[in-house]
């Protein structure tokens, strides 16, 4: 049984109380309605990312329900074919761009990484706020368009020529392309913030080989975002240019090529899958460690496995294009490369099993989600081996077999760890525990519901049912399987409702958690729950991989930072030795206004190319105002400057 | 309670507050932006050659872009490296006069680059809407124009700031990093120049 044993740590000396009050004055987020838009602390922005991404998950889940209702009966007319096209595109695009990446990468990086490395905010906090608003506005735009019957309807990857100017009339694909622009800018900003936070803002003593595995995972993802997202930046820009400025990138009549879109898209799209599940595996490593009561087995293997997966992710994209008639030699190469992914993933799974087998396992809800992940994710990996081989892929391409495969890897690789992570970190965000009973109930409902929904898709796919059809005739032998799938959806729906209810109720009346209810070893548990606006009263130093478990009896704390400003300590990248002091910018309305200006430019460019050119002027003005320094802090800093000796 | 008073501490109060290069976190941020934008450039160059591999004639029935204005801009870019490097080094020493002068010179270079770029655009000898070749040339050029303009505005704002009383150590970091970003703009013009102006000539032969 895990108990809360840290009540005494909240007792502060008088000096500490004064220090806390001073830090509170300096770090407090601005109050009031306008203040809401000025907030820059990573816990504030992280919470917003979480709730927004959760909202989009629920919306996309409801759209899935509409599809399951439509497909439960042959030749049903609940949805028209046109509405169905919009709904499956909205479902896929929302899940990938508005839920999975913002949840698994942005939310977790923004909220947890600064706490886990022991600093007071994320690097570039204003950029962080800007990235959130862009993401939120992008999602809002996408759904307003959908409500106005202009929802994207060409599939989540919006292939040309179907989405090109000749076959995609109206503005639907343009909204899709600009959704991509919004979400990619936001993810890229968070990627840079994450890398800089981890490389420069770690607590003294947290050398590279002591960085928590979870943080390693987010760093690997951040690098993947930086090198993968430019692919979709280009492909969606080219698509928009072809549609609004009459460029000819994808027009084969005048030298264009439709496969260029697919190459660029999947250059991004395949790493995208991994940048959704690498945070998942990093969460699994964290939860397994905490609930096995031992340091993780094979730390180095786990880190290198994630790095290797990150690299390999860039050598696989053509396996999404086996059916496009590319040369056979390329097909063989990409088949081999795709199968190689099993090596680092397998190594990680063996490390987790070894950790659990040699530890003292405490079986609580977060660990149940991890066990569910093992089963579902391995299943998805198995069918991955099927579809990585060209002859099988050609047979099942664009059938429900593929739909089953990617739901097994994505829900298995991301949603199971996510729900585990919600249960695990909920006490840190709210200060209260979630109900164990309801947690187990939602786990079992989800686990059973998931398999009932998605396992029959393998079979119906092998029986030839194509993806993205809005209905089917009664005599195909698909009806029963589809009905089982739709029943499974009801279980999933109930499970998510119970999870939400559990969150809602526990936030109000759950048991008080204390700073470290799971007796975990990473630094986010070294401060109160929820953390104060300055994160740590005493900035920590680190003595081992699990900072709390490995701390010496009198582990030093950092002193000497100015407490009348938002000061922070920078440390060296490799050994995390103290290197310098710096100051975070204060709260500001300008990132929000810059995000509004940027959104107007992006949305304007859907309708006219002038949207970007004229729209760039307010963007430039708001960004200059954002950058322009204030006199008082500038003078304060100047008075205390110490220049680095060269 | 008593042992809390004697708590071991790591005193950082003597550490510098103004550092350059890897010691500055904005420098890391700029490096991140360069990695992202550099990747976009590389993929666009790759797309150019992909489209070429799908075409019989390159450029299709027209002349490649005229060499004069592009080469002139290349010359301007390369010459600008000298004052750029000079003020970058002076910024690390906190030399206010040198940085002011350097920023003014670089602003003038930036304006000159933009003016020459305007003439370059008139001598590309293609329209973006004729075919995929034209689209690729204009998009590649457009990406570089975007960076040139962003850097110019950035330099102008920083120059203005350096003539106010708001100058402090952080602004010298900005100046140093502004110079670093200019290297990125110049550095990527070399391959883009070769692709836009010389690739059609070499591939044609």
Interface residues (C-beta under 8 A of the other chain):
Chain A: X11 X13 X16 X123 X124 X127 X188 X191 X192 X195 X196 X199 X200 X201 X204 X226 X227 X229 X230 X231 X233 X234 X237 X238 X241 X242 X245 X246 X247 X248 X249 X251 X254 X255 X256 X257 X260 X263 X264 X267 X538 X541 X554 X555 X556 X557 X558 X559 X560 X561 X569 X570 X573 X578 X579 X580 X581 X582 X583 X620 X624 X627 X628 X629 X631 X634 X635 X637 X638 X640 X641 X642 X643 X644 X645 X646
Chain B: X1 X3 X4 X5 X6 X7 X8 X9 X10 X11 X12 X13 X14 X15 X16 X17 X18 X19 X20 X22 X23 X25 X28 X29 X32 X33 X35 X36 X39 X40 X42 X43 X44 X47 X50 X51 X54 X55 X60 X92 X94 X128 X129 X130 X131 X132 X133 X134 X135 X136 X138 X139 X153 X157 X161 X165 X166 X168 X169 X170 X171
